[in-house]
Amino acid sequence: MQLKISILVDNPNSWIVPTAQRLVSAIAERGHTAQLFHTQEEIPAGDIAFVLGCEKILPVEVLRRNTHNIVVHPSALPQGRGFSPLTWQILDGKNDIPVTLFEAAEKVDTGPIYLQGMIHFEGHELNPELKAAQGDITIKLALQFLDEYPPKVSRLPEGEGSWYKRRSPGDSRLDPHKTLAEQFNLLRVADNERYPAFFELEGHQYVLRITKTEPEK
């Protein structure tokens, strides 16, 4: 059965765009049709729309265009609804991050759950590595959903859960009076270009950009 599939990333500058492009290629290799879109208005009628890293909520009229509207969200829903869940969990000191593939619903992050996976980190990974791992498991779960299509098992999130707020550049602020070790997780999640870590001292603001180097042998 050939499926007509859309992939929506509503921010064309999002880190997840290369992941979405990889997913388009992987879907085509399975004999389905797939196309990447950057606005809700472009989404055509079809079988599945994968909604990846979107910043705007899809209205009901858009959800109705496809049989399934699938989100891949890095938390154990209903825990960790909302924005930047992987980042917030790293800041909480977690290195085992659950990932949930579920049906988009009118109410955010409340639809039926189809699949779950896990990302395992060691605690040294920086933002590019964190995002790469998130991208890999997004593709893995999306392709698993396709390979098992149509979905046979789902369950609704249980409990009230929790909610993460949208991050802003100010959330990358370091405390100059704390050690780097104490604030290492904040450095791990900082994006050197979009929201670099920074601190203020004696009336001046300073930006810190972090990269990893391999130890000399």
Buried (B, 14 or more C-beta within 10 A) or exposed (E): EEBBBBBBBBEEEBBBBEBBEBBBEBBEEEEBBBBBBBEBEEBEEBBBBBBBBBEEEBEEEBBEBBBBBBBBBBBBBBBBBBBBBBBBBBBEEBBEBBBBBBBBBEEBBBBBBBBBBEBEBEEEBBBEBBBEBBBEBBBBBBBBBBEEBEBEEEEEBEEEBBBBEEBEEEBBBBEEEEEEEEBEBBBBBBBBEEBBBBBEEEEEEEEBEBEEEEEEE
